[in-house]
Structure formats: C-alpha cells, structure tokens
Amino acid sequence: MTILYLFVLICCLSYTINKGWPWNFSENSALDELLWHVPEGTIFIAILPILVLVGLRWMTAWKPEVFSPTVRKTKWPQYGDWLFLLGAALFWLIKPLTAHLVLLLTAWAGMQLTALLRAHARKEGIPVTQSMNIIALLFFCSGFSAVIYQIVWQRTLFAIFGSDVESVTIIVSVFMFGLGVGAAMGNTLLNFRNHLLQIFFVIELFIGLFGLFSLSIAHHIQLIFGIENHWLLVLAAYALFAFPTLLMGATLPVLVAYLNQRYQNIGRSSGFLYAMNTWGSAFAAFLAVVVIFSLTGLQAATWIAAILNLFTAAAIYFIAPRLRGTEGTYHSAAAEASGTNMSFRMALLLSFLIGFITLSQELVWYRLLGLTSGSDPRIFGLLLACMLLGIGSGSYRIKQSCESGKSIRPIIISALFIAGFLSFLTVPLVSLASGISSRGFGVLVGFALAGTIAYFTGGVLPALGTLCATTNPDQNSRRLGWIYALNILGATLGPLATGYILFDLWPFEVSSALLAAALLLMTPALSKQKKALLYRVSASVILFAASYSWMSSGALERIQLERLDAPAFTRRIDNHASVITAIEAPGGAIIYGGGAYNGSINTDPAVSSNGIDRAYIIPVLHPAPGEILEIGLSSGAWAAVMSTYDGLEQLNSVEINPGYLQLISTLPTVAPILHNTRVMLEIDDGRRWLRHNPERQFDVIVMNTIQHWRSQATNLLSKEFFQLCKKHLADRGVIYFNNTESEDATFTAAQVFKYIVQYDSFTAASDHPFDLSVPERRNNLLRFKAPDGSPYFLETPERQHWLQKLSEIKLPDVGENFRQREDLGIITDDNMRTEFKL
C-alpha cells in the first residue's frame, strides 16, 4: 500500500496533460487554484487516504468498544482506500476540479460505511435491538439524497421552462404527487412482508441509477419535444420525474412495516424513521446551499445524491440476510393501546389538513424571508433545513413518548395550540427584529420561528398512526401508509391554493393569520372534550384576529427600510409572483420588487436619480436600433425612454410579474407606454420567451437585470443564456445588460462575444466593433424626441451637456483584456457562480 501511495503521489505531482473531464463539471476558480494548481493541493489529495486510514486504526485501538471484535480485525477500510487510489490515479491524465474531489470523497465515505456494515454483520449478525438504528441510518441517507434531487431538479427545470410561477408549480406538484402516490403504492408492496428489505434495496438502486443520468435525460426531453410544445414538455416532465418520486414515496411505508413486524409499536417505528429521514433531508438542504453548490454545481450535486443511494442499496444488500431471521423476536413494552377513540377517517382528514397547512405556511415563510433577505438564493434551502429539522425533532419526540407509554393525544393538542400561537406572531416578530436591528437579524428570527413551529407540528403524522392503531401490526402499517399519502396530497394542494388564491386575494400577512387560525381550530378534533376546547380555541382566534392588524401594521415597511418608524408605502401590489412596493422620494418614486431595490421613476438624465443616462446610450452602441427586446420591464422607466426614439420600429418588453403593469398605470411619468403602439408588453419569463420565439431577431437586447447575487440571477447571466441571446441578434446586434458590478458576468459575455465595452455598471457585447463616430452618435441622440416632437437633448442646458457627454464618451474595447484574466470564472447554468460562489 505504501508503494502505491508513493506512486500516486508522483503521478499527481507530475501530471501535465489537460484532456478535460468527460462530464460538464464547472470550475470554481479560487478553490480549484488552491486544491489543484499548487503542489500543496496535490500532496493533500495523495496523502488524505493515509491520514484517514491511520485515524480509523487509532480509533479502534483507543475506543475498542465502538467497534465489535470482527470489525477491529477486518481490513474493511482498505475497500475505500482502493477506490480513492483509483480516482486519484486519474489525476495524472486529466485536469481535476473541486467537483471531482467532492465526488471522490463521497464515494469513499460510502464504501467505508458499506464495508463496515458488511463486516459487522458477516460473522456476528446484527442484534434486533440494533436493527432499527441501522435501518434508520440508511433512511437518513435516503432522505439526504431526496432533498438534493428536489433542489437540483428544480434548478434544472427552471432553465428548461423559464423561472416563473408555473415552473415552480410544475416542479413542486410533480414531486409531491410522486411522493403521495408512491406512499399508496408502498402499501401494496406490504403483501410481500418477507421481502421488505429487498424491496427497499431495489428502490434505492433504481433511484441512484436514475439520479446519475437525470439531468442528461431532462435536457434530452427538451430537445425531443421541442421548444414550442410547452404542455407536451410539461407532461414529459411529469412522466420523467414521477418515476423516482414514486419510488421515494414508497420507502417510508415499506420500512415502517418492516420495523413494525419486530417492534409491534407503530408510533415508535414511524416516529423514529420519519425523524431520521427528515433529519437527513434537513442536513442535505443546509449542505446543498451552503457547501455543495459552493464547491461544485448541479451535475456534481446530483452525482453525490446518486452515490449515496447506490451505497445505501449496497449496505442493505449486505445486511439484509443477517436481519431476516430476527423477525418477531422483540416486542416493545410500550405497545399501542387499543381503544384510542379516533377513527381512521378522522386521522386521514387531519393528516390532509396538517399537510395542507404546513406546506402553505412554508410558502408564506418563504415569501416573508425572501422579502426580508432581498431574494437571497440560500433562503429556500435554509428555510427547508430549519423546517425539516423541526419536523424530524417533533417526530422523534413522539417516538420517545410511545416508548415511555405516555398518552399521545394531550401532547399533540398542546403542540398544535403552541404552533398556532407562534404562527400568529411570525410576521410581527420578524418585522420587529428587522426594524430594531437589521434584515439579517430578522431572517434569523424567521428561521428560528419556522423551525420551532415545525417542531410542534412535526409529530402529528406518526401520532395519528398511533391514535388510530389496532392490535394488528400489518393493518397499522397500511393505515400509516394511507395517512402519509393523504398528508402528501394536502401538501401538494396547499401551496397551489395559497400561491394562486390567497396571495392574489390578500397580502401575505393575512394569509399567515388565516393559516395560524386554521392550525388552532384543528385542536378540537383531537380532544375528547371537544365543546370546551372549541370555546377556548375560538376565543383565542378572535382575540388574535382582533389584534393581528395592529401587530402587523407597517410590517413590510419595517422589514425593507430597517426602521421602526419607517414611513408607509405609497403603493403596494401583492400577487402570486411577488410583492411590489413604492415610496416617494425627491428624485422620483423608489420601487422595490421582492424586497430589493428596483430603481426610481425618472426619465430625465439631468436628474439622474436612477442612472437613466444608461438607457440613452443605446443609439451610441448601435447605428440604427429599430427592433429592441427588453427583458424585464420593471417600473417602465427604460421602456419610456426607448419609446421616445423616433428610429424605433418596435420595442418588445417581457416582464415576469404582471403587477408591474398595474404599478405603471398609476405613475404619470411612465403610464403612456401602456398605450404606445410601438411598445409590445408581454408577461412571460425572458428566457422562455426567447425559446418560444426562435425566429425573432433584434438589433439590441437590453436587460436592466436584478442584482447578480439574487435568486435565479444565473438564468440571465450564464454562458448558456448569452448563447441563446446571440441567436436572436441581427447583423451588428448588441446585448446590453446591467452587470451589477459582477466582473464574472462581463467575463462570461466575453466568452460568447468578440467585442466588449462598459458604461457605468452596464456591459455591451457584440461580434461587431463599437465604432460609431462622434457625429454619428450625436445625430442618433438627437432622434430622442420630446412630446412636442422637438429634439429632447436640446430643450435645456443640462440636457445639452448630456448630449455632448454621451456623444464624446470613450468606449474602449475590453473584450480581450477580460478573456486574458485568470482571476474570474465563467457563469454557467450548472455552477450558478454569482449566486453560490462567494
């Protein structure tokens, strides 16, 4: 082994050939430089297996009670070492990236775990008292992979369908649909009660195999069904992702039935498994947005999840024979008591409602924390992690109660009441924290409240299985499967109703209060003294409702302006897409979209409260901008400027949020564009619109885009997007976009276009040089017309100053300079560099 390590070390230090990796992993620049392009990095990779091997051997000597005699004597660590050496040897012929190291370490850890379990079970067998822990550990890994898939597949379908509400709905609904139907399907698999672990092995194997190729399959489906066949593409997405989600949904009832055959305690079995699965999901959600996406990209993250699935299957394959003979040998002293007086139908109804309310609350919290953070891309993953951590802990609490023989009913009643109480306080407390301290503190308070509320509601699912339990273990397992399926059905419908109905009818603060009230009103259905509890709960709901308006008044103002005495917004528009607000200011109304600054309403460069001079430079970049595409209408100031250019033939403005049209209609400065025959306004995702209109060609594509670090900014700054835009540019066509001070964005555009110039925070890119003379620029600028038809720039001395400045401005080509820089990186759909690479 020492000779092999030395050989690999020499190979790693001497590799010089860069043949590239056959899979499209993305470079992460600084970290790759640190790990791979300096000698210390390659030495670290080569000696890492030695360090871990020594550490494991030291552990067996220092803590012998941790490992059984069989494990201490076996050579199981060498399985992982051989795998790592094989991967490290490939570095001699390729240029390795951080993604390669992460994948290799994941496979190495999986091999070590599998070999450990195999050695543990080979001679001694696994006692039945340990079987629950081992199965739960593997279910933890399964939950980890499932959430990685969900997050990655969401991002992938965003790029295919467009980043709009319909796309989110498709992704979430197909995932929840698959889980629900899979749970029902899992009930039918219980007929094979003697082969449940083998079924789990097959499920994990197929999920892992699908995960390896899922992204490639998704992109091929897009090519097969075409760009314009939107609904056919939707059906194809359902057909594609329904398969793995069906398998994921079937795992819980299968494993609960397996353990319930041994423990005869549905509450203990379901509570522990559900807790471990959700803890694994919470851990994955946190790692995905904080570590995995920062180190790798979408493709590598999918492979990490697939590797865990495959090693989970391998571990089950090795230990299943040793567990098969232990059936029925253990019976919990705290078995379920019969006669709980809850009907199975009531349990199904409550399970549906708790799923409906919980996932609806997640949507409300996501909107609240998205507004508080200004659409930080990590918010969804961190919120999901907090909620899943709370759900898992609440489920584990039920497991402990079942073990001790405590009555479940009063625990759940008090838990739901506390959850409803805290739900009422969520919006006021987050806004108060933001106003007193900062938005960051408000986000932390929101995470804490979301996790706490999830803790109190998380135990409902296994508790309902206990409350309607019978003395028949197989019947209890089937009932829990149906309870889980109804819970998933509620979780599927809840976000749809909240996102498309509640958000369009009322502000999200009202939606939050309604869901809190619904949570409180569920408690009487769990009580034997329903009338007395109903009176108390109704009184509480009325009291909260009477005071909620006062508590939440000015909440959004405190959040966005970070002041307790924040002035009221003059305009506010809530819909299923987002929240748009406006506040008056000397330079024009300031607009916020999704909690972040969108600009102010001003079209006069002499005022320049919003950098509007950047819009007037368009005819300086192109000699005859007749056909213009604007991606992102927002407040309409740029469209208002471009509509005054008399050389304009047509301006197509694509906006994802219909609320901006409603806002523009109330602003006299920009309202005329709604009736301008040369301005075509369309509600759609910009990327999707380009794909659905492949024949359209434009002289200029302009994007005053969102901040490069915000959620989904990658879709408008990636290399793939710039290549798509290039296909829609006519001869001498120009793409002109706000780089929001991201040099990576300009660097990426320089990989697609030959010529690059910069003006303020904007980048213009083209395959034709920007070579207009000063007289040509001046003549073009004089084609901006005032309402009376006179040249706009000749009306006042201040505007004449801007005419001269814009005519004579220096725009040197910096394309080659950017292409030669080694400190920048290309933004791709896979690496999401501006969002996750800090």
Beta strands, then each sheet from edge to edge (+ up, - down):
strand 1: 571-574
strand 2: 579-583
strand 3: 590-593
strand 4: 596-600
strand 5: 627-631
strand 6: 650-655
strand 7: 679-683
strand 8: 698-703
strand 9: 729-738
strand 10: 755-759
strand 11: 762-766
sheet 1: 1+ 2- 3+ 4-
sheet 2: 7+ 6+ 5+ 8+ 9+ 11- 10+
end
